[in-house]
Amino acid sequence: MNSDDLNIAIVGATGAAGGTAIDLLFERKHPAGKITVMASERSAGRKIPYGDAELTVIKATADAFDGIDVALFAAGGLVSRRLARKAVERGVFVIDKGSIFRMDPSIPLVVPEVNGDDIDWHTGIVSTPNCTTTPLVMVLDALRKLAPIKAVTVATYQSTTGTGVAANEELIEQSRKVLAGEEAKANVYPHVIAFNVLPHVDDFLENGYTIEEQKMLNESRKILHDDQLLISATCVRVPVEISHSESVQIEFESNVGVEDATRVLGDYGGMKVVDDPAQNQYPMPLEASGKDDVLVGRIRKDIAHEHGLVLWLSCDNLRKGAALNALQIMDEALRRNALRPAAERTGHAAEIV
Ligand SMILES: NC(=O)c1ccc[n+]([C@@H]2O[C@H](COP(=O)([O-])OP(=O)(O)OC[C@H]3O[C@@H](n4cnc5c(N)ncnc54)[C@H](OP(=O)(O)O)[C@@H]3O)[C@@H](O)[C@H]2O)c1
């Protein structure tokens, strides 16, 4: 079976991540007749251009999944909680972009380049990581081949589309107001994001970290199958429309050279080294936006830690951070002949990793 043959549903098709999934399907020339676009009742009947064709949004309901092979859920946790398992009951392979299933031990959390094997034991749903976790685990997976990793300190610079369409519109509107000398009001975030940075992504936890920061630790451990890994994250929202960047400091058990690190990062699937400071070449959100690769650069020895390396990355949060990773999970499941749950394929439940 080819991916072209699949009936694909996008749930949350009018949103930032869902809209990018539609763009990616169009780039792949997926037939319009094999795409069903769903959102809330508010958007039912809305037309989404798809080349010369138009896709008509329908309300997401359990019955709407009849005849669907694969559903990409990008409509938030409540919708996934309400409909994902009902879709599975109707024979759908669900790829969920939200956070509710990510740490469920019975659901694989997958970045295909890192742990594509985990798709084999799914029971109908595969989850995709947070958009800051995805590029980080790719970098860590590449570098741990050189030496075991002891600890990671990361600071993120996250774009407004990471919060969704409404947050990005607010950035544009606030920027217009500030430039016009008018008062800008915050609605989506607790403070104005235009011409500002907010060291606050998601709610604060008792330990002083935010949920987003804690996710980077928990999700990375699950994807890398490494419960000992230590990650201290500071997640920061910045007035950038698309692409998250990260400043990453990695401490290894033994020495890792810059040349070796550059080589393994450049050889890793889905990653591109952009690292020529003399020519002002380094990853930037404007460069990463619209691209599939995670861009990595500024690779250097850490002068504050004996076996440390420091680097910088930028990654399109809507592509590899969301929709692209989801479609790659679909491709990988198809390649493994694993669209159906493990128990149906093998006659017994696969071992959960
Ligand atoms: N943005 C990213 O970079 C990113 C990255 C990774 C994961 N994600 C995840 O993807 C999901 C969507 O995020 P987003 O940024 O795309 O948000 P968004 O731009 O706000 O879009 C939300 C989408 O959900 C739909 N929706 C809301 N309530 C619904 C309901 N009751 N029934 C059906 N559809 C409903 C909306 O449809 P209406 O237009 O009808 O309201 C819209 O299509 C979230 O779970 C998020 O965590 C996002």
The ligand as an SDF file (V2000), in Angstrom:
LIG
                    3D

 48 52  0  0  0  0  0  0  0  0999 V2000
    1.6670   24.7580   17.0410 N   0  0  0  0  0  0  0  0  0  0  0  0
    2.6900   23.9360   17.2320 C   0  0  0  0  0  0  0  0  0  0  0  0
    3.8580   24.2700   16.9650 O   0  0  0  0  0  0  0  0  0  0  0  0
    2.4530   22.5660   17.7850 C   0  0  0  0  0  0  0  0  0  0  0  0
    3.5440   21.7000   17.8680 C   0  0  0  0  0  0  0  0  0  0  0  0
    3.3660   20.4230   18.4070 C   0  0  0  0  0  0  0  0  0  0  0  0
    2.1230   20.0590   18.8480 C   0  0  0  0  0  0  0  0  0  0  0  0
    1.0740   20.9300   18.7610 N   0  0  0  0  0  0  0  0  0  0  0  0
   -0.2240   20.4700   19.2590 C   0  0  0  0  0  0  0  0  0  0  0  0
   -1.1980   20.5230   18.2310 O   0  0  0  0  0  0  0  0  0  0  0  0
   -2.4690   20.8200   18.7910 C   0  0  0  0  0  0  0  0  0  0  0  0
   -3.0530   22.0320   18.0630 C   0  0  0  0  0  0  0  0  0  0  0  0
   -2.1720   23.1310   18.2600 O   0  0  0  0  0  0  0  0  0  0  0  0
   -2.2130   24.3940   17.2930 P   0  0  0  0  0  0  0  0  0  0  0  0
   -1.0120   25.1690   17.6750 O   0  0  0  0  0  0  0  0  0  0  0  0
   -2.4010   23.9900   15.8800 O   0  0  0  0  0  0  0  0  0  0  0  0
   -3.5250   25.1600   17.8440 O   0  0  0  0  0  0  0  0  0  0  0  0
   -4.5210   26.1800   17.0870 P   0  0  0  0  0  0  0  0  0  0  0  0
   -3.8230   26.9130   16.0110 O   0  0  0  0  0  0  0  0  0  0  0  0
   -5.1490   26.9530   18.1780 O   0  0  0  0  0  0  0  0  0  0  0  0
   -5.6110   25.2080   16.4140 O   0  0  0  0  0  0  0  0  0  0  0  0
   -6.5240   24.4690   17.1890 C   0  0  0  0  0  0  0  0  0  0  0  0
   -7.3630   23.5990   16.2620 C   0  0  0  0  0  0  0  0  0  0  0  0
   -8.1830   22.7620   17.0790 O   0  0  0  0  0  0  0  0  0  0  0  0
   -9.5380   22.8740   16.6130 C   0  0  0  0  0  0  0  0  0  0  0  0
  -10.4960   22.6600   17.6810 N   0  0  0  0  0  0  0  0  0  0  0  0
  -10.6580   23.3800   18.8170 C   0  0  0  0  0  0  0  0  0  0  0  0
  -11.6860   22.8910   19.5420 N   0  0  0  0  0  0  0  0  0  0  0  0
  -12.1830   21.8480   18.8500 C   0  0  0  0  0  0  0  0  0  0  0  0
  -13.2480   20.9360   19.0690 C   0  0  0  0  0  0  0  0  0  0  0  0
  -14.0210   21.0040   20.1550 N   0  0  0  0  0  0  0  0  0  0  0  0
  -13.4790   19.9820   18.1560 N   0  0  0  0  0  0  0  0  0  0  0  0
  -12.7050   19.8860   17.0410 C   0  0  0  0  0  0  0  0  0  0  0  0
  -11.6890   20.7310   16.7650 N   0  0  0  0  0  0  0  0  0  0  0  0
  -11.4210   21.7000   17.6730 C   0  0  0  0  0  0  0  0  0  0  0  0
   -9.6200   24.2850   16.0920 C   0  0  0  0  0  0  0  0  0  0  0  0
  -10.7420   24.3810   15.2530 O   0  0  0  0  0  0  0  0  0  0  0  0
  -11.6600   25.7100   15.1540 P   0  0  0  0  0  0  0  0  0  0  0  0
  -10.9960   26.5700   14.1280 O   0  0  0  0  0  0  0  0  0  0  0  0
  -12.9690   25.1850   14.7120 O   0  0  0  0  0  0  0  0  0  0  0  0
  -11.6680   26.3380   16.5190 O   0  0  0  0  0  0  0  0  0  0  0  0
   -8.2930   24.3900   15.3510 C   0  0  0  0  0  0  0  0  0  0  0  0
   -8.3900   23.7450   14.1090 O   0  0  0  0  0  0  0  0  0  0  0  0
   -2.2430   21.0490   20.2940 C   0  0  0  0  0  0  0  0  0  0  0  0
   -2.5500   19.8560   20.9790 O   0  0  0  0  0  0  0  0  0  0  0  0
   -0.7780   21.3460   20.3810 C   0  0  0  0  0  0  0  0  0  0  0  0
   -0.2350   20.9560   21.6330 O   0  0  0  0  0  0  0  0  0  0  0  0
    1.2020   22.1620   18.2350 C   0  0  0  0  0  0  0  0  0  0  0  0
  1  2  1  0
  2  3  2  0
  2  4  1  0
  4  5  1  0
  4 48  2  0
  5  6  2  0
  6  7  1  0
  7  8  2  0
  8  9  1  0
  8 48  1  0
  9 10  1  0
  9 46  1  0
 10 11  1  0
 11 12  1  0
 11 44  1  0
 12 13  1  0
 13 14  1  0
 14 15  2  0
 14 16  1  0
 14 17  1  0
 17 18  1  0
 18 19  2  0
 18 20  1  0
 18 21  1  0
 21 22  1  0
 22 23  1  0
 23 24  1  0
 23 42  1  0
 24 25  1  0
 25 26  1  0
 25 36  1  0
 26 27  1  0
 26 35  1  0
 27 28  2  0
 28 29  1  0
 29 30  1  0
 29 35  2  0
 30 31  1  0
 30 32  2  0
 32 33  1  0
 33 34  2  0
 34 35  1  0
 36 37  1  0
 36 42  1  0
 37 38  1  0
 38 39  2  0
 38 40  1  0
 38 41  1  0
 42 43  1  0
 44 45  1  0
 44 46  1  0
 46 47  1  0
M  CHG  2   8   1  16  -1
M  END
$$$$
